[in-house]
Amino acid sequence: MEKCEMKKVRNIAVIVLSVICVGILVFLLWNLRSTEESAQEIIPEVQPEPMSEQSVSDSDVSGNGAENSADPTELPEKEESEPVETEDPVEQRAEELLAGMTLEEKVGQMFIARCPETDAASKVTQYHLGGYILFARDFTGKTKEEVTAAIQSYQNAAKVPLLIGVDEEGGTVNRVSKNANLRETPFASPQELYAQGGWDLIRSDTQEKCQLLQNLGINLNFAPVCDVSQDTNDFIYARSFGQDAEQTAEYVRTVVQTMSQEQMGSVLKHFPGYGNNSDTHTGVAYDERPYETFVNSDFLPFQAGIDAGADMVLVSHNVVSCMDDQEPASISLPVHNILQNELGFDGVIITDDLVMEGVRQFAGDAEIAVRAVQAGNDMLCCTDFEVQVPAVIKAVETGEITEERLNESVLRILKMKIKLGIIADTADAQD
């Protein structure tokens, strides 16, 4: 009897729970349907608002009036056209100049020549030179007025304004400040400056140097020296910062940043790093050090200078066996590939002077110039330009050097000149 009673109670409980569950389910389904209906009613009213706001925003950015912002279908077309409007003006100006140049003018731009002792102005016009590099003989015994007048005569003869360069490193290599008419005392070496006044003196000395050179009409200093040397017996030691790679990198970074602020062209030298090699002015130098040494030490100052915005990198005549055991670095394609691809340098690459014995033993004057271009140099630092300019022109005409390769270099040179303010950055501006 009790069992029957309990069974009846249990059945009633199941029925009650079932009814409750069904009720809850019906309630939830009703609410869901109501929400969907509400959403359908709301969406047509609120959807146009964000589209309208977006149209107004895009109109404001692009400068279009409100009447053009009502149609949102035009937005993708406006966004795609923006990159054309923001084209680099320096690149555009350089391309305009390049398009108007003859073959002879293009090749001439690739040469920064040792300033000849006679007829320097007329030879600028004849060979369409990219620039002159001045040495001690161009300053010795002259007044400031005589120096500036000579440099101005070279610029007056040039269709495309010239790079006027010097080696004013400080210390053992000074071309300008050894003349007491131009500065009371020669500039001190980087080692001396740092010992006397640290980075502050390095900066102020660099500023003074830039201003002195600019006042004479010089716009390019072949500095700073990036070579790492701590051994006083090394050929390059006296010209180096004399400390380890990290400190040398900081020195290079400081100098390049200061030169950039003063709008003075900078040249990192001597890539890929001189090490303890002998003097390439007088003979061939072979560098047998492993590649790891360059990666962990020699490359660091060059990388610091590149990252700081250096304008040019000068490549030495050392034969660096771990990169190319056949050719001096200055005419080696693998070395130039490392500079561009591994260190990421996209500026102007220049050779050390092609008259130096470290490279002349590998080819004659005409051939060495052609090989230097083929290796990837944008500019050739040379003395024998009257032989080498025609040789490169002929190599382009015969196809040994492609015009595309030529244009790449000239475009980089023109961009650098515009960046430094040597060439006006607009076509209608006065040079």
C-alpha positions, 0 to 999 in steps of 0.5 A, a space after each residue: 500500500 505504501 509502495 503504491 502511494 510513493 509511486 503515485 507521488 513520484 509520478 506527480 513530481 515528474 509531471 510537475 517538473 516536465 510542465 515547468 521545463 516546457 514552460 521555461 523553454 516556451 518563455 525563452 523561445 518567446 523572448 528570442 523571437 521578440 529580440 530578433 524582431 526588435 533588432 530588425 526594427 532597429 537596424 534600418 534606423 541606426 545602420 546609416 549613421 556609422 556609414 555617414 560618420 565614416 564618409 565625413 571622416 574620409 572627406 575631411 582627410 582627403 579634403 573633399 566637400 560634404 557633397 562627395 562624402 555621401 556615397 560610400 562606394 567611392 571610398 576604396 578608390 580614394 584610398 588607393 590613390 593616396 600613395 601617388 599623392 605622397 611620392 617622395 619629392 627627392 626621388 621625383 626631382 632626381 628622376 626628372 634630372 636623370 631623364 634629361 641627361 645624356 650618356 656622357 653627362 650620366 657617366 661624368 656624374 659617377 666621377 669625383 676626380 682629384 682636382 687638376 692643377 690646370 684648367 680645372 673649371 674647363 674640365 668640369 664642363 668637358 667631362 661633366 664631372 660629378 665632383 672634385 676632391 681637393 688635396 693639400 696643394 689646393 689650399 697651401 699658402 692660399 687665402 680664404 678668398 682665393 680658395 672660395 673663388 677657385 671652388 666657385 669657378 668649378 661650380 660655375 662651370 658645372 651643369 649639375 652642381 658638384 660635390 666638392 670633397 676633402 679628407 679632413 679627418 683631424 690629426 694626421 690627415 688634414 687638407 684644409 686646417 694645416 693652412 694657418 690662413 684658414 684655421 689657426 691650428 690643425 684639427 686634432 685627431 679623434 683620439 686626442 679630442 675624446 681624451 680631452 673632452 669626451 663626446 661633447 668635444 667630438 660633437 663641437 669639433 665636428 660642428 666647427 669642421 663642417 662650418 669651416 668647410 662649408 664657408 669655403 664651398 666644400 660640401 663633402 668630408 671624407 670622414 669619419 674613419 670607421 676602422 677598428 684598431 687598438 694596436 699602435 703598430 697598425 698602419 691605420 691606428 693613428 687615423 682610427 678612434 683607437 678603441 674597440 668596435 663598440 666605442 668606435 661605433 659610438 664615435 661614428 654614430 656621433 660624428 655622422 649625426 652631427 654632420 647630418 645636422 650641419 648638412 655636410 656630406 659624410 663618407 664611412 671608410 674604409 669598408 669592410 674594415 682596414 684591420 692591421 693591413 699594410 698601406 694600399 697606397 704603395 702595394 697590395 694588402 691581403 687580409 686573411 682574417 675570418 668572416 666572424 671577425 668582421 661580423 663581430 667587430 669591423 662591421 659594427 662602426 659601419 652599421 652604426 654610421 649607416 643607421 645614423 644616415 651616412 651619405 656614402 661608404 668608401 670601399 678599400 683596396 684590401 683583398 679580403 680573402 673571406 669575401 673574395 680572395 681574387 679581387 681587391 674589395 673596391 672592385 669585388 662584387 661579393 664585397 659590394 653585395 655584403 655592404 648592400 644586402 647584409 648591412 643594408 646600405 642603399 646610399 652612394 658607394 665610392 671607391 678609394 682612389 683608383 690611382 693607388 697601387 693596391 688596385 692598379 696592379 690588377 688592371 690598367 687605368 681604363 679597365 679598372 674603372 669599368 670593373 669598378 662600375 661592374 662591381 657596384 660602385 656608384 662613384 669612382 674616386 680617381 686621378 686619371 679621369 681623362 682616361 677613365 670617363 671615356 672608358 666607361 662611356 665606351 663600356 656602356 655603348 658596347 653593353 659591358 655596362 648596362 644603361 640600367 646599371 648606370 641609371 641606378 648609380 646616377 639616381 643615387 648620386 642625384 638624390 644625395 646632392 638634393 638631400 644635401 642641398 647641393 641641387 635645388 629640390 624643385 625644378 623651378 628653383 635656382 641652383 
